[in-house]
Amino acid sequence: MITPKSVPLESEEDFVELPPHELWMTFIKNVHDIPDALDLDKFQTALSRTLEIYPHACGRLVKETNERGMSCWKIRLTKSTIPLEIVESEGLPKFTDSVIQDDLAPLLPRTDFDVVNADNALISLKLHVSAQGTIIGVAWHHTLGDAATLLRFLTTFSEYYEGHEPDIGSLPVFKKHHFSDPSPAEIQKWLPHMSHLACTYSAAEIQVKYNEGNEPTVPIRAIIKRSDAEAIRRRAQAEQNSNRGLTISLQDALSATVVAAINRSYPNSVRRVTNAAGYRQVNAEWNLPNVAGNSIYIVSTRNFDAAFSQDIGYVAATIRKSLLEARKAEYVAGYMSVASHQMALAAENNEQFFFGSDRNTLSVNSNLIFDWQSIGFGCSNTRFYTPGITRFYLRIFLANPSSTLSKGEALDLTFGAPASMRSGIIEQLGSDFMIVQ
């Protein structure tokens, strides 16, 4: 068990208030494979120092009722202990090169999903230690913050272990913006843009929903050299004759390539794309880039024209246009007002969001901008793993270093597809994509 040495607060308040858009009631679970035996005393000291900067991580999630009879959510800064389990072993498990693994449960700490008004931790760690290396399993409750916040937390942790002080410009702030309550007309306007919030389900029902369908989902894992991915992007960019000034990103091009591969094998199987996007860089007075929270929303394209849904340039442009529109401050404010309303209802009813509501949607949750392998605790060639494969759910990461590819040289893509589609999709992806079995 680890506790912070002290907790400097921004004010005299002993809590961090959570607006409804922070109520992502699940855990982010990751594994970091460090090719060296870490010094456990240094590790625990570094963790304790990190918790001084992120005091909410050793707090407790509470729901209260305010004077208006409405629920309000807070993380109380209780300075509670952080569970740290250490397992000593003569040997450590071996992984495939793919970031997305089928079963990481034995390497992850136990989590209790009942964290509301309960003395249960919001972050837990589990170490497997041998003379050859250290595997760090992390479970981080989403109300502490999104992937960007978690990466900053772990970066600070790793820097302290290495004897460095964190960059003062990256220190977290905990003041969170409350988006205004939406009118019925605003709910009607924005709800079609957020299918994942239109219907919510209990924990038992959500698993049934994800398992619906007669055919099992199987993973398609691929690695592509960055140079080959950039060539795809340049070809997609060259097709933008009617969209001068539109800059296609690497992510746009890769998402479009997957859409085209699916639709060339099984026409019109993917009719739109949603992106889990961040709005930290949106220019608005209410937006704080360093907030330790969830600055995320789900951005949907319009439905593709079926005649062009196999065209990489067309699909990439459609994706890029949807993201540019969604990064306007007025769009974010309107969207998040309704999203906050829906998330408050879900949390109040103890229900979860369903991301598989439309079987003709490719849902993209890219970590391409996040260098998870930089969490090294003084070691190079660290590797990163995380679970999670569902139908048409595309996840893209920097590829793990391997015997043939060095750090940063390649990208890692994984998504699920019906078993009958797998071989056709792989064929359409082409030889640039190295399939990981």
Secondary structure, DSSP 4 states (H G I P E B T S, - for coil): -B--S----SSS-SEEEE-GGG---SEEEEEEEESS---HHHHHHHHHHHHHH-GGGGSEEEEEE-TTS-EEEEEE---PPBPEEEEE-SS-----S-SB-S--GGGSPP--S--BTSS--SEEEEEEE-SS-EEEEEEEEGGG--HHHHHHHHHHHHHHHTTPPPPGGG--B---PPPPPPPHHHHHHHGGG-HHHHSEE-HHHHHHHHT-SSS-EEEEEEEEEHHHHHHHHHHHHHT-TTSTT----HHHHHHHHHHHHHHHHSTTS--EEEEEEE-TTS--TT--TTBSS--EEEEEPPPPPGGGTT-HHHHHHHHHHHHHHHTSHHHHHHHHHHHHHHHHHHHHTT-EE-TTS-TTEEEE---TT--GGG--TT-SS-EEEB----BTEEEEEEPPP-SS--TTSEEEEEEEEEGGGHHHHHHHH-TTSEE--
